[in-house]
């Protein structure tokens, strides 16, 4: 098990490295000049040069990346070109929003999808068909559109929930939950579809295996047969899917944060890209890559938990 | 999956392989309503976009400021937006960028992904491993963030962004195509092409590609759906087509601004995206189903002549009353399975009794209905099988009348069951200890510690030494013999009075067979439980049982004490069965006699005697009417009109002694 974790971490290093480097090169090639952005177009040549020197832009891109990397491993991702704030501080403020959103949506998708998929696998008939229809609709409805419709229904007309905005957890637990509810449901809708389909297929396969009948023959109650034994055997493909879904939801968060005007990493990604704020974009890319690594690690650990054969290798 | 574009969407199950896309394939596709409608709608959207100037009622940017946010009217079939622009016209013109962008994305993915996927699956080896490593990393990249960066770097050049999106969708695409190719690679025609000396690229493109065209098409529809969702999401964020020109995504954004005044524009703009994606999804599903269908072949429609729920055979024989002295008493049992939409009997009017502590064998060739009868006793028939007639009484209780909870306690508590394949009959994800404790707790309220102690006791009962060590093992760490002992321990956890063992030794080697049979015998002596042993092997039956039931084609054809039957079979089928037993051949040079022909499928049982078509003694009388069981001396029964002649006439073929 330990070896598995170590191997995963070793594989993660090139991923984080590649993502940060590619982003660095891409953003450095971006048309536009940060010095001009900062000083306006009327400053003198010497002033631009001074800013360039101050920001390190007078060096080659390789040297610039090396400097960035040197600082990054010490936990320093530089300062924002726009407001001179530390990137780490800025990202730290926004990380909880995106994390709560994406983790919440992944959990909702997992629980909802597994419940619906299991229902479909064990019942068939009308239950099975309606899950199919539901799943297809979930796939077809665009996230941003669903978000707007939900806001219209529950906030604008229903006055049940806030339409937009963010209440930090530290300020009010109930307010936090209310501000998260619609965005999480919106983001999870698409994920539920995929998890439902995967769960249904995996559960059908698991329930057709020989040991399921052996359990029934030993007098094991049906709920244990389905939810303890079949589900655990069906868990591997579902977990794999949840890993990919998490990555997909990180991207979806960009749009959902925009719809609900949440101050998360996604909306920062949009504004920072538009403003060519290199250190911030770079920092976001690294954070997302680290998030992906962490999720892959969690999925691997869960593999080992549900399937003893994995643990041995 | 909406704009949350996780690449897993195109991971949805694709067939392992499919035949080439032929006109026949297309005809079958069109015949499905969902595919026909989807194709029609998609064609309509594409045609309307191409001929937009002809079909659109208005110019997309003409602002009729006098009629903002009008509902559907004759002049504006879908109404107008806040500037009075005709929504239908904007949707039609908005389809143009959507189509171009989709072609760019799907084209990029196919051009890059198809060769990589085909080669990776076909060549295998280090190339395949390398590709899969890169793909693993590629799948972990959040597409939306990368696209935002690309848009920024290339000053909102949307064509480049679409090509980048196409590249980001390559990894899941390659993974699917590779899987489909690997499934085809081992097939005969590929080997034949190799032997014929064709170059690998030629084999791949001429022979492999057509076979994986089904999965490729399915992936292409899903890629298109993702692309439509993704680009409309970007449009909503303000990227891509710039105002005032329409795109589906910007139309949603515009509609959001006036949501408080009218929700109609939102419905129209979201609806077109939803309908397009829905149609692409349904089309993909239909293509997948059709290719799977051609892969597995059409469902056989022969055998219509067969009689479902067979004839009123044996009806004149009223079922006898259950035997009150017996532990298990089965009367007139009929078991049916659904086959091609009809119900087919696999066991017919089966009667037998098992007394407390008795060991009874149930013997016959494969496909005679032995397992169906055995499993019917605990109401655990597979594949939709059900008991359609007769009675099963255990300890005075009617098994067929038990409710779900009573049935649960009955299984394992009154009657235990072990099956042929010990290793696959244990849940691989639980340790032996957990599996045993579960079975124990299902039949008694015990503390965890007590259940653990009982688990050790059970393992000692089935002669597994080092019980404590075994408790900590997983099923895949057990040998076949150990696994069967664990399965046995589970079956004994509820202290059943009858154990049904269905071919318990068939999967084991000969030395282990003797051990397990010895174990069953001593367990019977220690616990006093009765045993129903299902086997096709005379020797196994003779080792353990006092009485034997011979089954053929769904019927019990003979019933007798073991020694008496092996001495002097009173049914031609029993006789042939004993002669064909490997244990009966003393001279190794002699070829083993076999029974000519095969057991007929349940739909094809002949009238009268089921065995007559394979029987040397058969006469016209055998076909005339169902054969009743004839009683013979010594408590024996035989379902043969010559039973008395056979019983009196001939002497022993004597097969089954010991090995």
Boltz contact constraints between the chains, C-beta under 6 A:
constraints:
  - contact:
      token1: [A, 15]
      token2: [B, 137]
      max_distance: 6.0
  - contact:
      token1: [A, 26]
      token2: [B, 149]
      max_distance: 6.0
  - contact:
      token1: [A, 26]
      token2: [B, 153]
      max_distance: 6.0
  - contact:
      token1: [A, 29]
      token2: [B, 153]
      max_distance: 6.0
  - contact:
      token1: [A, 30]
      token2: [B, 152]
      max_distance: 6.0
  - contact:
      token1: [A, 30]
      token2: [B, 153]
      max_distance: 6.0
  - contact:
      token1: [A, 31]
      token2: [B, 155]
      max_distance: 6.0
  - contact:
      token1: [A, 136]
      token2: [B, 281]
      max_distance: 6.0
  - contact:
      token1: [A, 139]
      token2: [B, 1]
      max_distance: 6.0
  - contact:
      token1: [A, 139]
      token2: [B, 281]
      max_distance: 6.0
  - contact:
      token1: [A, 140]
      token2: [B, 274]
      max_distance: 6.0
  - contact:
      token1: [A, 140]
      token2: [B, 277]
      max_distance: 6.0
  - contact:
      token1: [A, 140]
      token2: [B, 278]
      max_distance: 6.0
  - contact:
      token1: [A, 141]
      token2: [B, 2]
      max_distance: 6.0
  - contact:
      token1: [A, 141]
      token2: [B, 274]
      max_distance: 6.0
  - contact:
      token1: [A, 142]
      token2: [B, 2]
      max_distance: 6.0
  - contact:
      token1: [A, 142]
      token2: [B, 3]
      max_distance: 6.0
  - contact:
      token1: [A, 142]
      token2: [B, 229]
      max_distance: 6.0
  - contact:
      token1: [A, 142]
      token2: [B, 232]
      max_distance: 6.0
  - contact:
      token1: [A, 142]
      token2: [B, 273]
      max_distance: 6.0
  - contact:
      token1: [A, 143]
      token2: [B, 2]
      max_distance: 6.0
  - contact:
      token1: [A, 143]
      token2: [B, 3]
      max_distance: 6.0
  - contact:
      token1: [A, 143]
      token2: [B, 4]
      max_distance: 6.0
  - contact:
      token1: [A, 144]
      token2: [B, 233]
      max_distance: 6.0
  - contact:
      token1: [A, 144]
      token2: [B, 236]
      max_distance: 6.0
  - contact:
      token1: [A, 145]
      token2: [B, 252]
      max_distance: 6.0
  - contact:
      token1: [A, 145]
      token2: [B, 270]
      max_distance: 6.0
  - contact:
      token1: [A, 148]
      token2: [B, 256]
      max_distance: 6.0
  - contact:
      token1: [A, 152]
      token2: [B, 259]
      max_distance: 6.0
  - contact:
      token1: [A, 190]
      token2: [B, 1]
      max_distance: 6.0
  - contact:
      token1: [A, 190]
      token2: [B, 2]
      max_distance: 6.0
  - contact:
      token1: [A, 190]
      token2: [B, 4]
      max_distance: 6.0
  - contact:
      token1: [A, 193]
      token2: [B, 1]
      max_distance: 6.0
  - contact:
      token1: [A, 194]
      token2: [B, 1]
      max_distance: 6.0
  - contact:
      token1: [A, 194]
      token2: [B, 8]
      max_distance: 6.0
  - contact:
      token1: [A, 210]
      token2: [B, 424]
      max_distance: 6.0
  - contact:
      token1: [A, 210]
      token2: [B, 425]
      max_distance: 6.0
  - contact:
      token1: [A, 211]
      token2: [B, 425]
      max_distance: 6.0
  - contact:
      token1: [A, 211]
      token2: [B, 426]
      max_distance: 6.0
  - contact:
      token1: [A, 211]
      token2: [B, 427]
      max_distance: 6.0
  - contact:
      token1: [A, 213]
      token2: [B, 380]
      max_distance: 6.0
  - contact:
      token1: [A, 214]
      token2: [B, 425]
      max_distance: 6.0
  - contact:
      token1: [A, 216]
      token2: [B, 380]
      max_distance: 6.0
  - contact:
      token1: [A, 217]
      token2: [B, 378]
      max_distance: 6.0
  - contact:
      token1: [A, 217]
      token2: [B, 380]
      max_distance: 6.0
  - contact:
      token1: [A, 217]
      token2: [B, 411]
      max_distance: 6.0
  - contact:
      token1: [A, 217]
      token2: [B, 417]
      max_distance: 6.0
  - contact:
      token1: [A, 218]
      token2: [B, 412]
      max_distance: 6.0
  - contact:
      token1: [A, 218]
      token2: [B, 439]
      max_distance: 6.0
  - contact:
      token1: [A, 218]
      token2: [B, 490]
      max_distance: 6.0
  - contact:
      token1: [A, 219]
      token2: [B, 408]
      max_distance: 6.0
  - contact:
      token1: [A, 219]
      token2: [B, 411]
      max_distance: 6.0
  - contact:
      token1: [A, 219]
      token2: [B, 412]
      max_distance: 6.0
  - contact:
      token1: [A, 219]
      token2: [B, 413]
      max_distance: 6.0
  - contact:
      token1: [A, 219]
      token2: [B, 442]
      max_distance: 6.0
  - contact:
      token1: [A, 219]
      token2: [B, 494]
      max_distance: 6.0
  - contact:
      token1: [A, 220]
      token2: [B, 442]
      max_distance: 6.0
  - contact:
      token1: [A, 221]
      token2: [B, 408]
      max_distance: 6.0
  - contact:
      token1: [A, 229]
      token2: [B, 427]
      max_distance: 6.0
  - contact:
      token1: [A, 232]
      token2: [B, 429]
      max_distance: 6.0
  - contact:
      token1: [A, 233]
      token2: [B, 429]
      max_distance: 6.0
  - contact:
      token1: [A, 241]
      token2: [B, 8]
      max_distance: 6.0
  - contact:
      token1: [A, 244]
      token2: [B, 6]
      max_distance: 6.0
  - contact:
      token1: [A, 244]
      token2: [B, 8]
      max_distance: 6.0
  - contact:
      token1: [A, 245]
      token2: [B, 6]
      max_distance: 6.0
  - contact:
      token1: [A, 247]
      token2: [B, 6]
      max_distance: 6.0
  - contact:
      token1: [A, 247]
      token2: [B, 140]
      max_distance: 6.0
  - contact:
      token1: [A, 247]
      token2: [B, 142]
      max_distance: 6.0
  - contact:
      token1: [A, 248]
      token2: [B, 4]
      max_distance: 6.0
  - contact:
      token1: [A, 248]
      token2: [B, 5]
      max_distance: 6.0
  - contact:
      token1: [A, 248]
      token2: [B, 6]
      max_distance: 6.0
  - contact:
      token1: [A, 249]
      token2: [B, 4]
      max_distance: 6.0
  - contact:
      token1: [A, 250]
      token2: [B, 142]
      max_distance: 6.0
  - contact:
      token1: [A, 251]
      token2: [B, 142]
      max_distance: 6.0
  - contact:
      token1: [A, 251]
      token2: [B, 143]
      max_distance: 6.0
  - contact:
      token1: [A, 251]
      token2: [B, 144]
      max_distance: 6.0
  - contact:
      token1: [A, 252]
      token2: [B, 4]
      max_distance: 6.0
  - contact:
      token1: [A, 254]
      token2: [B, 144]
      max_distance: 6.0
  - contact:
      token1: [A, 255]
      token2: [B, 3]
      max_distance: 6.0
  - contact:
      token1: [A, 255]
      token2: [B, 233]
      max_distance: 6.0
  - contact:
      token1: [A, 269]
      token2: [B, 145]
      max_distance: 6.0
  - contact:
      token1: [A, 269]
      token2: [B, 148]
      max_distance: 6.0
  - contact:
      token1: [A, 273]
      token2: [B, 148]
      max_distance: 6.0
  - contact:
      token1: [A, 273]
      token2: [B, 152]
      max_distance: 6.0
  - contact:
      token1: [A, 288]
      token2: [B, 142]
      max_distance: 6.0
  - contact:
      token1: [A, 288]
      token2: [B, 145]
      max_distance: 6.0
  - contact:
      token1: [A, 292]
      token2: [B, 140]
      max_distance: 6.0
  - contact:
      token1: [A, 308]
      token2: [B, 474]
      max_distance: 6.0
